[in-house]
Amino acid sequence: MFNSAGVRWSQSTSQINGINSAYQQTRFKKLTGQPRGLSGPSIPSQAEAVSCKRTHLTLLARSEARKYTTARRSTPLGKKGDMFDLAAYERERLKKDSEAMSNMKSVMAQAEATPDTPEGPSAWKWPIRKRIWDMLETKNLAANPRPVHHRIPNFVTAAEAAAQLAALPEFKQGKCIKVNPDTPQKGVRMAVLSEGKLLMTPQPRLRTGFFSLLDGEEITDQAMRRKCSTSAGVAEYGKPLTLDADIKVDMVVVGSVAVDPKTGARLGKGEGFAELEYGMLRYMGAIDDTTVVVTSVHDEQLVDDIPLDKVTKHDVAVDIICTPTRVIRVTDSPIPKPTGIYWELLSPQKLSQIRVLQQLKRRIEEETGQALPVGPEE
């Protein structure tokens, strides 16, 4: 399934799997109270233990998120140090977005110039992305912020796609939903809060922290829900989570530039954050292979030219695609779910930009007693 680069990774696969297994053994015992492998009439099954713990963790997470949001909303306006500076946050966000988009343009140009070298193993993705971005702009299907190039593109009927997603039985049954922070999924974040669920969302590009948690049952005012559906609202009112957070996520919502309805293969904007977020949630024990992954896109973002032989082991495929006009369920996808962070693919530059990844790497190395590999330079 993997390309020639995948063959080179195979030498370290058993080592990485051993590290993953050792770390996840520890996480399983913490989540269930039982070591892996025990069975018998006096010990609940893994499924029973996880189900019971899931309910318990949801209640704990809801309580902690509620207390944090309540405290933030009741902060006296004149109390310096605790006030959230929205203007400063937006200035910093726009600055970082501009820097990231400039960097992505350079990466795209380099990848297109070196498609058959180790420096450009993902060069094939950029023509597909550019085709979709150009098409959305040309057909005037794009919505602000525009232009949509080098973004998870917003589109004119994103609200309808969000409504399709919110009507899914998996969404209705879920208690905690992780949603990406991009503009086209704002309606999904709003739906999570409106239905009284726990909303987990990452800080944009993981640059200021990790994930934040908001309790929809606590946020009953519609204006406040709209505010908390934005990255600024999440930064102000969301409870910051750490790698020690015990929480179970029932659905993962990701943004996409293009997605194949037959295989579930998707392309993001090119920075790899959906994969990093997914990998960290796997390490935490918050999700597993059965956790449904969903995306919402315009119908015109559906493609059939993502080559399976070039999909890599860290790429996150989706199980359900919601467009403004339909719901597509991907059955029997040939793409396995990632089991964690593939450190041998993570460049030193990316690692240096994300503090929580540095913390996770140190923790795994300390708990397993093994050094993790380092990926190639960018």
LUMKOLRO-826997 format. One record per residue: x, y, z of N, C-alpha, C, CB in turn. Coordinates in steps of 0.05 Angstrom, whole numbers, plus 32768, in hexadecimal, padded with zeros to 4 digits. Atoms other than C-alpha are relative to their C-alpha. Glycine has a CB too. Layout:
<atoms>
XYZXYZXYZXYZ ...
</atoms>
This chain:
<atoms>
80107FE880008000800080008011801980007FEE80008018 7FEF7FE97FFD803A802E800E801280037FE8800F80008019 7FED7FFC80168069804E7FDB801C7FF880087FFF801D7FF8 7FE480097FFB80B480437FD7800A800B801A801280087FE9 7FF77FF57FE680BE807180137FF77FEF80167FF6801D8003 800A80117FEB80938042803B80117FE880067FE47FF77FF9 7FEE80177FFD80C4800A802F801780078013800A7FF67FE5 7FE97FF87FEF80FB8032804F7FF78003801D800B801B7FF6 80097FFE7FE480D0803D808D7FFE7FE5800E7FE5800F8001 8007801A7FF580C47FF3809780157FF680137FFC7FEC7FEB 7FEB800A7FEF81077FE780B87FFC8008801D801B800B7FF7 80047FF77FE580F2800F80F57FE47FFB800A8006801D8003 801C80047FF880A97FF980F67FFD7FEF80197FF17FF37FE9 800380117FE980B17FC181288009800E801A80117FE67FFD 7FF77FF17FE880D87FEF81577FEA80148008801A800F7FF9 80157FEC7FF980A2802581527FE87FF2800B7FF980107FE7 8017800E7FF6806A7FF2815C80057FF7801D7FFA7FE87FEE 7FFA80087FE5808D7FD9819A7FFE80188014801C7FF58002 80027FE87FEF8092802081B67FE380088003801080177FF4 801D7FFA7FFF8049802D81A47FF27FEE80137FF37FFE7FE4 800E80137FEF80337FED81C680068004801D80087FE37FF7 7FF97FFC7FE3805A7FFA82067FF28018800B801E80038002 800D7FE87FF6803E8040820B7FE27FFC8003800680187FEE 801D800380007FF7802C81FB7FF77FEC80167FF67FF77FE5 800680127FE97FFA7FF3822F7FFC8011801980187FEC8004 80037FEE7FE98005802982637FE680107FFF801880138001 80197FF080037FCC805382477FE87FEF80057FFF800D7FE4 801780117FFC7F9C801882467FFB7FFA801E80047FE57FF1 800380057FE37FA98008828F7FF58018800E801B7FF7800C 800A7FE87FF37F9E805082A27FE380057FF9801080187FF6 801C7FFB80087F5C8054827B7FED7FEB800B7FFE7FFF7FE1 801280157FF87F3F8011829180047FF6801C80017FE97FED 7FFA800B7FE67F61800182D3800A7FE47FFF7FE880018012 7FF8801B80037F767FBE82B680177FFE7FEC7FE97FEE7FF7 7FEC800480157FB57FA782927FF47FF17FE980187FF1800B 8009800F80177FAC7F8C824C80047FE28004800F800A7FE6 7FFC801C80007FA37F4282447FF17FF18016801C7FFA8002 800E800E7FEB7F7C7F3382847FE47FFA7FF880008011801A 801B800780067F3A7F0F827E7FF57FEE80167FFE7FF27FE4 800C80117FEB7F0A7EE682A87FE7800C800B80147FFB8016 801A7FF77FF67EC87EEC82CB8001801780137FF27FE9800D 7FFE7FEA7FEC7EE17F1C8300800A801A7FF480117FF88017 7FF47FE9800D7F007F4C82CE7FEF80087FE8801D7FFB7FF8 80107FF980177ED67F74829D80107FFE7FE67FF5801D8003 7FF38001801A7EE57F6D8253800C801C7FF97FED7FF77FEA 7FF47FE680087F0E7FA382317FEA80137FF780147FFC7FE9 80167FEF800A7ECF7FBD820E7FEF800B80177FEF7FF17FEC 80107FF77FE97EA87FC0824F800F801480117FF87FE88011 7FF07FEE7FF07EE07FE182758003801B7FF2801C7FF58006 7FFD7FE7800E7EEC8015823F7FE580107FFF800A7FFB7FE4 801A7FF280017EA1802482397FFA800D801A7FEA7FEB7FF9 80057FF47FE57E9B802F828480128018800580047FEA8016 7FEE7FEA7FFC7ED9805982867FFA80187FEE801D7FF77FFB 80077FEB80127EC28081824A7FEB8013800C7FF67FF57FE5 80157FF17FF37E848097826F800B801180177FE97FEE800A 7FF47FF37FE97EAC80A882AD801280177FF780117FEC8010 7FEE7FEB800A7EE080D082857FF080177FF480137FF47FEC 80107FEB800C7EAA80F682607FF5801280167FE97FF57FF0 800B7FF07FEA7E8B810C82A280168011800D7FF37FEE8015 7FEA7FF17FF47ECE812182BE800880177FED80187FEE8005 7FF87FEB80137EE18147827F7FEC80167FFE80047FF47FE4 80157FEB80017E9E816A827D8001801280187FE47FF27FFF 7FFE7FF07FE87EA6818082C5801780137FFF80037FED8018 7FE87FEF80017EEC819B82BA7FFD80167FEC80197FEF7FFA 80057FEC80147ED981BF827A7FED801580097FF67FF37FE6 80157FEE7FF67E9C81DD829B800C801480147FE97FF1800D 7FF47FEF7FEC7EC481F882D6801280157FF3800F7FEF8015 7FED7FEE800D7EF9821682A97FF180167FF180127FF17FED 800F7FEC80107EC78239827A7FF1801380137FEC7FF27FEE 800E7FEF7FED7E9E825382B580138014800C7FF37FEF8016 7FED7FEE7FF57EDC827082D4800980167FED80197FF1800A 7FF87FEC80147EF1829282947FEA80157FFB80077FF27FE6 80167FEE80057EAC82B082897FFB801380177FE77FF17FFA 80057FEF7FE97EAA82CC82CF8018801180087FF87FEF8018 7FE97FF07FFA7EEF82EC82CD7FF9801E7FFE80177FFA7FED 80067FE380017EE8833682E0800F800D7FE98008800E801A 7FF47FF480187EF6836282A38019801080077FEC80127FF3 7FE97FEF7FF97F28838C82C980177FF0800C7FF780148014 7FEB80107FF47F52835282E380157FFA7FEC7FF47FE6800C 7FEA800480137F93835682BE800D7FE58003801580168003 7FF3801980007FB7831782AB7FEE7FE97FF8800C7FFA801B 8013801580067F7882ED82A57FEF80077FE77FEE7FFB8017 80107FF880167F588315826D800B7FF57FE67FFE801F7FFE 7FF8800A801A7F5982F78227800280177FEC7FEC7FEA7FF6 7FFC7FEA80137F76832881F57FFA7FF77FE4801D800B8002 8009800A801A7F4E831981B68010800C7FEA7FE380067FFC 7FF17FF380157F72834D818C801C7FF57FFD8001801E8006 7FE5800B80017FB68332819F80007FE37FF5800D8000801C 8003801B800A7F9F82EB81927FFD7FFF7FE27FE87FF1800D 80057FFF801C7F8582FD814D801980097FF07FE880127FFA 7FE77FF7800D7FC58322813B80147FEA7FFE800C8018800F 7FED801680007FEF82E7814E7FF77FEA7FEE80047FF5801D 800A801680117FC182B5812B800480077FE37FE27FFC8006 7FFD7FF9801C7FC182DC80EA801E80017FF87FF4801C7FFB 7FE380008006800D82E580EE800A7FE37FFB8010800D8017 7FF7801C80028018829A80F97FF47FF37FE77FF97FF08019 800D800C80187FE5828880C2800F80097FE77FE380097FFF 7FF17FF58017800A82B68091801B7FF27FFD8003801E8003 7FE6800D8001804D829780A37FFD7FE37FF6800E8001801B 8004801C800880318250809C7FF97FFD7FE37FEA7FF38012 80098001801C8010825E8059801880067FED7FE980147FFB 7FE87FFA80108051827D803E80127FE87FFF800E8019800C 7FEF80187FFF8077824080557FF47FEA7FEE80037FF6801D 800D80158010804482118034800480067FE27FE27FFE8006 7FFB7FF9801C804C82377FF2801C7FF87FF87FFC801E7FFB 7FE5800780068096822C7FF580037FE17FFF8014800B8016 7FFF801D8000808D81E280077FF47FF57FE67FF17FF58018 800D80098019805D81D97FCC801280047FE87FE5800F7FFC 7FEF7FFA8017808D81FA7F9C80187FED8000800B801D8001 7FE980127FFF80C781CF7FB47FF87FE37FF9800D8000801C 8009801B8006809E818F7FB27FFA7FFC7FE37FE77FFA8011 80068002801C8086819D7F6C80197FFF7FEF7FEE80177FF7 7FE77FFF800F80CE81AA7F5680107FE68004801080178009 7FF080187FFA80E881697F757FED7FE88005801380048018 801480157FFB80B081357F6D800B7FE480047FEC7FFF7FEA 7FF6801B7FFF80DD80F87F6780187FFD801280087FF77FE4 7FEA80017FED810E81067F9F7FF57FFD801C8011801A7FFE 800980027FE5810B80F97FEA7FF58019800B80177FF78012 800A7FE77FF680FE81437FF37FE380057FF7801180177FF6 801B7FFB800A80BD813E7FCC7FEF7FE77FFE8002800C7FE5 801080188002809B80FB7FDD7FE28005800080077FEE8016 801D7FFA7FFF8058811E7FE67FF980157FEB7FF8800A801B 80057FEB8014805E814B7FA97FE67FFA7FF0801780017FED 80198007800F802481257F887FE7800C800C7FFD7FE27FFE 80187FF57FF27FF481437FBB7FFA801C7FF780037FFF801E 80047FE380057FFF818B7FA77FF080067FE7801B800D7FFE 80117FFA80177FE1818A7F617FE27FFB800680087FEF7FE8 801C80057FF97FA1816C7F7E7FF6801680127FFD7FE5800F 80087FEA7FEF7F9E81A07FB57FFC80197FEF801580068016 80027FE7800F7FAB81D97F847FE87FFF7FED801A80047FEF 8017800380127F7681BE7F547FE68006800F7FFF7FE47FF4 80187FFC7FF07F4281BE7F8B7FFE801D80097FFF7FEE8019 80017FE47FF87F5582037FA67FF980127FE8801C8008800B 80067FF080177F5482207F607FE37FFE7FF780137FF87FE9 801B800580097F1282007F4F7FEB800E80127FFA7FE28000 80127FF47FEE7EEF82197F8E7FFF801F7FFC80087FFA801D 7FFF7FE380057F0682607F7F7FF480077FE5801D800A8001 800A7FFA801B7EF7825D7F347FE27FFD7FFE800D7FED7FEC 801D800480007EB182427F3F7FF1801080157FF97FE28004 800C7FEF7FEB7EA582737F787FF27FF080157FED80147FF4 800A80117FEA7E97823A7FA8800E8006801A80027FE37FF8 7FF07FFA7FE97ECB82557FD87FF280158011801C80097FF8 800A7FEC7FED7EB8827C80168017800A80117FEA7FF48013 7FEB7FF47FF07EE082A9804480097FED80167FF7801B800C 7FEB7FEE800B7F1882A98056800A7FF77FE5801880018014 7FF68005801B7F2E82AF800E801980107FFA7FEA80077FEC 80038019800F7F54829C7FE780047FE88012801580007FE9 800080187FF07F4D82558000801A7FF07FFD7FE97FEF7FF9 7FE7800F80047F92823F7FE880107FFE801A8011800E7FEA 7FF080067FE87FBD821F801E7FF08001801A801880148002 801280037FE97F818219804C7FF07FE77FFD7FEE80198003 8017801180037F4D81E6805D7FEA80127FF57FF87FF2801C 80107FEB800D7F1F8209802C7FE38002800B7FFF7FFB7FE2 801C7FFC7FF97EDF822880447FF080027FE67FFD801B8011 8011800080197EA4822180137FE4800A80077FFF7FE47FF4 80197FF17FFD7E61824280097FEA7FF0800F7FF680097FE6 801580117FF37E3782078022800B7FEF80177FF37FEE7FEB 7FF4800E7FE97E6281F3805D7FEC7FFA80168018800F800B 801580037FEB7E2681FC808C7FEF7FE77FFA7FEF80198002 8010801780087DFE81C8806580107FE680057FF780027FE3 7FF080187FFB7E388196806980027FFB801D801C80047FF3 7FFE80037FE37E3E81A380B37FE67FF4800B8005801B800E 801A800B7FF87DF3819580BB7FFE7FE27FFA7FE9800F7FF3 8000801D80067DFC8152809880107FF18015800C7FFC7FE3 7FEF800D7FEC7E34814180C87FF27FFE801B801B800F8002 800D7FFF7FE67E0C815681057FE87FED80017FF7801C8006 8017801280007DD3812880EF80097FE280017FF080057FE7 7FF6801B7FFF7E0080EA80EF7FF97FF2801A801E7FFF7FFB 8005800E7FE67DEC80B5812380197FFF80117FF57FE47FFA 7FE780007FF17E3580B181378004801A800F80187FFA7FEE 7FFE7FE67FF37E3480FB81467FEB800280177FFB80177FEB 80157FFE7FEC7DF280F7816B80077FF080197FE57FF77FF5 7FFA80127FE97E0B80BE8197801A8009800E80037FE47FF6 7FE67FF97FF47E5080DD81A47FFD801480168012800B7FEA 80007FED7FE97E5F810281E4801780147FFD80037FF1801A 7FE97FEF80047EA3811F81D280097FFF7FE380177FF98013 7FF97FFE801D7EB38137818B801880117FFD7FE8800A7FF0 7FE97FF080067EF7814E81747FFC800C7FE4801B7FEF8001 80047FF380197EF18182813C801880127FFA7FE680118001 7FEA7FEE80087F2881A681157FF7801D800280097FF97FE3 80077FE47FFB7F2C81F1811E7FFB80117FE68016800D800F 80027FF080197F23820580D47FE4800B7FFB80087FEE7FE9 80197FF180047EEC823380BA7FE97FEF7FF5800580167FED 8017800F800A7EC2820180927FF37FED801480087FF07FE8 800C80117FEB7EB881D780D17FF68010801780167FEC8009 800B7FF07FEA7EA0821180FB7FE47FF780078000801E7FF9 801C80097FFB7E5881F880F280007FE680107FF27FFD7FE6 7FFF80197FF17E6D81B4810C80068006801E80167FED7FF4 7FFA7FF97FE47E8C81D3814B7FE8800C800D801880148000 80187FF47FF67E4D81FB81547FEB7FEB80077FF480147FEC 801380167FFB7E2381BC814F80077FF080197FFE7FED7FE8 7FF7800E7FE97E4D819981837FF8800E801A801F7FFC8000 80077FF07FE87E4281D181B57FE280028003800D801C7FFF 801D7FFD7FFF7DF981DA81A37FF27FE7800A7FF580077FE4 800C80187FF77DEB819181B2800A7FF7801B80047FEA7FEC 7FF780067FE47E0C819481F680167FEC80027FE97FF78010 7FEA801480007E48816981E3801A800E800980037FF37FE5 7FE57FF57FFB7E91817181F5800E80057FE680117FEC8012 7FF17FF980187EB8819581BF801E800180067FF6801B7FF5 7FE37FFF7FFF7F02818581B9800A800B7FE6800C7FE48007 7FF57FF580187F2881B08189801D800880057FF080187FF6 7FE47FF87FFC7F7381BC817E8004801D7FFD80117FF07FED 7FF77FE580067F9481FF8182800B80007FE38015800A8014 7FF88000801C7FA182148139801E7FFA7FFE7FFA801B7FF4 7FE4800980057FE181F18121800E7FF88019800F80167FF2 7FF580097FE77FEB81DA816980178013800A800C7FE47FFD 7FE97FEE7FFB80178218816F8000800C801D800080177FEC 80017FF47FE57FFE823281B37FFB7FEB80157FEC80168001 800680147FEC7FED81F181D57FF87FE67FF37FEB800A8013 8008801A80087FC981B081CB7FE280017FF880057FEA8017 801D7FFF80057F7E81A381CC7FF2801080167FF47FE37FFF 80117FF37FED7F4881CB81EF7FE57FF380017FFE801F7FFA 801A800E7FFC7F0681B2820B7FEB8014800980037FE98014 80177FEF7FF87EC381D5820F7FE77FEE80047FFA80157FEA 801780107FF97E8381BA822E7FE7800E7FF57FFD7FFC801E 80187FF4800B7E4581C882047FE9800480137FF77FF07FE9 80157FFD7FEC7E1781BE823F8003801980107FFF7FE88013 7FFA7FE87FF07E3881F982627FFB80197FEF801C8000800A 80027FE980127E34822782257FE580007FF3801780007FEA 801C800180097DEA8233821B7FF880197FF07FED7FFE8018 80067FE7800F7DEC827A81FE80097FFC7FE3800D8018800D 7FFA8005801C7DEA827881B2801780127FF67FE880067FEE 7FEA7FEE80077E1982B481AB801A7FF5800A7FFB801C800A 7FE8800C7FF57E4B829281D980087FE77FF17FFB7FFA801E 7FF9801780107E46825281B1800E80087FE67FE67FF07FF9 7FF37FF780187E5782788172801C800980057FF080177FF3 7FE57FF77FF87E928298819580127FE980057FFF80138018 7FF080177FF97EAA825681AF80047FEC7FE97FF47FF18018 7FFB801080187EA68238816A8018800A7FF07FE780007FEE 7FE87FF5800D7EE18264815580197FF980107FFD801F7FFE 7FE780067FF27F2A82598165800580138017801780017FEC 7FFC7FED7FEA7F2B8299818F7FEF7FF980187FFA801C7FF6 801280087FEA7EEF828281B7800A7FE7800F7FE47FFB7FF6 7FF580187FF47F0E823E81C380198007801180087FEB7FEB 7FE87FF87FF17F50825F81D97FF8800E801A801280127FEF 80087FF07FE87F2A828C820A7FF27FEF80147FEF80177FF7 8011800E7FED7EF8825C822880047FE280027FE380047FF8 7FFB801C7FFF7F108216821880147FF88016800A7FF67FE6 7FED800B7FED7F3281EC824E80177FF37FF27FF27FEC8014 7FE8800D800D7F7981DC823880047FE4800A801980118005 7FFB801B7FF97F8781928237801E7FFA7FFE7FF07FEC7FEE 7FE4800980017FCA8170824380017FE37FF7800D8003801C 7FFD801C80097FE6812D822E7FF77FED8015801E7FFB7FFA 800A80127FEA7FCF811282727FE17FFF8000800A800A801A 801D80007FFF7F86812082627FF47FE47FFA7FF580157FEC 800E801980057F5B80E282697FE580077FF47FFC7FF0801B 80197FF9800E7F2480EA82367FFD7FED7FE88001801E7FF6 8006801180177F0280C082017FF180117FEB7FEF7FE88008 800C7FF180167EF080DF81BE7FEF7FED7FEF8016800E7FEE 80138011800E7EB480C38199800080047FE17FE48004800A 7FFE7FFA801D7EBF80E48155801680147FFB7FE5800A7FF5 7FEB7FEE80087EF9810681327FF7800D7FE5801B7FF27FFD 80087FF180187EE6813C80FF8019800E7FF57FE980158006 7FE87FF4800C7F1D815280CF7FF880107FE880157FEB7FF8 80057FF180187F2081868098800F7FF37FE98009801D8004 7FF3800C80187F3381738051800180147FE97FF27FE67FF8 7FFF7FF2801A7F49819380107FF37FEE7FEB801D80087FF9 800C801480137F3781547FE87FFD7FE6800E80127FFE7FE7 8005801A7FF47F1B81107FFA7FF57FED7FEB7FED80038019 8009801580137F0F80CF7FD47FE97FF1800D80177FEC7FF9 8018800D7FF47EC880B47FE280017FE280007FE780097FF3 7FFE801D80017EDC806D7FD180137FF4801580097FF77FE4 7FEB800B7FEE7F1A80647FFC8002800F801B801A80017FF3 7FFE7FF07FE87F13809C8030801B800F80027FFE7FEF8019 7FE77FF280017F5880B6801D7FFA801E7FFE80127FF77FE9 80057FE380007F5D8101802A801A800F7FFF7FF080088019 7FE97FEE7FFF7F8C813B80217FF880188010800980087FE3 80047FE77FF27F9281748052800F80167FF2800A7FFD801D 7FF47FE9800D7FB381B68045801F7FFD7FFE7FFA8019800F 7FE4800680047FF98198804A801280038018800A80117FEB 7FEF7FFD7FE8801181A5809180017FE880127FF680188010 7FFF80197FF28000816180AE7FF48001801D801B7FF78002 80097FFD7FE47FDC817A80ED7FE97FEC80077FF7801C8005 801580137FFA7FA0814C80E6800C7FE580087FED7FFC7FE7 7FF280197FFA7FD0811180E7800D8001801B80147FF97FEA 7FF37FFD7FE67FF7812C81227FEB7FFF80178010801A8001 801580007FEB7FB78139814A7FF57FE480047FE980137FF8 800B801B7FFE7F9C80F4813A80157FEE800E7FFA7FF47FE4 7FEC80107FF37FDE80D4814E80038005801E801B80047FF3 7FFE7FFA7FE47FE180F881907FE87FF5800F8002801E8004 8018800B7FF37F9980E481A080027FE280037FE780077FF0 7FFC801C7FFE7FAC809C819280137FF98018800B7FF47FE6 7FED80047FEA7FE780A081C27FF28004801B801880127FFD 800D7FFA7FE77FBA80BE81F87FEB7FEA80077FF2801B7FFE 801580137FFB7F88808581F07FE5800C7FFD80027FF4801B 801A7FF380037F5180B681DE7FF07FF57FE98005801E7FFC 800D800C80177F428093819C800D7FE67FF9800180137FE7 7FF5801980097F4D8050817B7FF77FFB7FE37FF87FE88013 80088006801B7F41802D81397FE280037FFA80097FE47FF9 801D7FFF80047EF6802E81447FF5801C80017FF37FEF8015 800A7FE57FFE7EF18079814E7FFB800B7FE380148012800F 80087FF7801B7ECC80958111800E801A7FFA7FE280027FFE 7FF47FE7800A7EF080CA80E87FEF800B7FE9801E7FFB7FF5 80137FF480127EC480FA80C1800C801A7FF57FE58006800F 7FF97FE6800B7ED0813580927FE7800C7FF380177FFD7FEB 80157FF1800F7EA2816A8074800D80107FEA7FEF80128013 7FF57FF280177EB08184802E7FEA80077FEC80157FEE7FF3 80127FFB80177E8F81A07FF080007FE87FEE8007801A7FF1 8000801680137E79816D7FBD801680017FEB7FE57FFF7FF1 7FEB7FFC80147EAC818A7F8D801C7FF9800B8000801D7FF6 7FE680087FF57EE481767FBD80047FE280008002800A801D 7FFD801D80037ED7812C7FB080117FFA7FE87FE47FF27FFE 7FEE800680167F0E810E7F8580037FE27FFE801C800D8005 7FFB801C80047F2280CB7F69801D7FFA7FF87FED7FF47FEB 7FE5800380097F6C80D57F5C801580028016800680157FEA 7FEC80027FEA7F8E80CC7FA0800B7FE37FFE7FF38006801C 7FF5801B80047FBC80917F9280067FF1801A801A80017FEF 7FFD800F7FE77FB9805C7FC8801D7FF780057FEE7FE78000 7FE580097FFC800080457FBB80128017800A800B7FF57FE6 7FF07FEA7FF68018808A7FD07FF6800B801B800080177FEC 800A7FF97FE67FEE8091800F80137FF480157FE27FF68005 7FEC80097FEC801D808C804B7FF27FF8801A801480178005 800C800D7FE88013806A808E7FF78014801580147FEE800C 800A7FED7FEC800880AB80B47FE8800F7FF6801780148006 80187FF2800B7FD080C480867FE67FF6800D7FFF7FFD7FE1 801980077FF37F8C80C580A77FE980007FEB7FF980148017 8017800280137F5380AB807B7FE68004801080007FE37FF3 80197FFA7FF37F0B80BB808A7FEC7FE97FFC7FF3801A7FF5 8015801580027ED0808C80977FE6800B7FF47FFB7FF5801C 80197FF480097E9880BD80868007801C7FF47FEB80038017 7FFD7FE7800D7E9580F880567FE5800E7FFE800C7FFD7FE3 80197FF180017E5F812D805E800380187FED7FF8800A801C 80017FEA80127E51815C80247FE5800F800480037FF77FE2 801A7FF27FFD7E18818F801E7FE97FEF7FF68001801A7FF2 8016800F800C7DF0815C7FF67FFD7FE38008800380017FE2 8001801D7FFA7E018117801180137FF8801680057FF07FE7 7FEE800D7FED7E2280EA8044800C7FE77FF37FF27FF9801B 7FF28017800C7E5680B9802A800E7FF080158014800A7FEA 7FF380117FED7E6B807E805480147FEF7FF17FEC7FEE8010 7FEA800F800D7EAE805F804180007FE5800D801B800F8003 8000801B7FF67EAA8014804880197FF17FF67FE77FF17FF8 7FE9801080077EE67FE58049801780117FF47FF87FEB7FEC 7FEA7FF0800A7F1A801B8041801A7FF080028002801B8010 7FE7800E7FFF7F5E7FFE80308016800E8010800A7FFB7FE4 7FEC7FEF7FF27F81803480597FFD7FFC801E7FFC801E7FF9 800180047FE47F91802080A18002801A801080157FEC8009 7FFE7FE97FEF7F8A805280D9801C8002800C7FEA80008016 7FE67FFE7FF37FCB806E80F47FFE7FF8801E800B801E7FFF 8000800A7FE57FDF80518138800C80148014800E7FE68003 7FF47FEC7FEE8002808F8153801180137FEF80127FF28015 7FED7FEF800E803980C0814180167FEF7FF3800B80168013 7FEA800E800D806A80A6810E8018801380017FF97FF87FE2 7FEB7FED7FFB80A780C88129801680007FEA800D7FF9801B 7FEC8001801580D480B080F17FF980107FE780057FE37FF8 80097FEF801680AB80DC80C27FFE801D80087FE57FF67FF6 80047FE57FF580A9811A80EF801B800F7FFF7FF57FFE801D 7FE77FF1800480DD814D80DB8008800F801A7FFD80147FE9 7FF77FF17FE98107817081107FF4801C8000801F80038000 800C7FE6800180EA81B280F77FE48000800B8001800B7FE3 801C80017FF680A2819D810480007FFA801E7FF17FEA7FF1 7FFE80067FE480B5817F814780068019801080147FEA8005 7FF77FE87FF180D681C0815C7FEA801580028019800C7FF4 80157FEC8000809781E8814C7FE97FF980137FF580027FE4 801780087FF1806781C0817780087FF5801B7FF07FEA7FF1 7FF780067FE5807481BF81C27FF47FE5800A7FF980168013 800D80187FF58042818881D2800C7FE67FF47FE280007FFB 7FF38017800D8064815981A0801B7FFA800E800480057FE2 7FE680047FF280A7816581C37FFB7FF3801B800D801B8003 8007800C7FE68086815482067FF97FE37FFD7FE98010800D 8008801C80058067811581E980187FEE7FFA7FEB7FFF7FEA 7FE88010800780A980FE81CC80107FFA8019801180107FEB 7FF180057FE880CD8107820E7FF27FEC80128004801B800F 800F80127FEE809680E3823480027FE47FF67FE280098001 7FFF801B800A809580A78206801C7FF480047FF87FFF7FE2 7FE4800A7FFD80E180A1820880067FF9801D801480157FF6 7FFC80067FE480E080A582547FF17FE780097FF880188011 801080177FF780A88072825C80087FE67FF47FE380067FFA 7FF88019800E80C38040822A801E7FFA80027FF880027FE3 7FE380047FFE810D804B8235800D7FFD7FE480077FE88010 7FF68002801B8117804E81E97FFF801B7FF27FF17FEB7FF0 7FFF7FE7800F812C808881BD7FEF7FFE7FE7801D80087FF9 80107FFF801880FB809B81878010800A7FE87FE780118004 7FF17FF78017811480A481407FF9801D7FF97FFB7FEE7FE8 80047FE5800A811980E8811F7FFC80007FE2801780148008 80067FFF801D80FC80F880DA801480107FF17FE5800A7FFB 7FEE7FF180118120811780A07FFC801E80027FFD7FF77FE3 80027FE38001812F8161809B7FED80097FEA801D800D7FFC 80127FF6801580FD818B80758011800E7FEA7FEC8015800D 
</atoms>
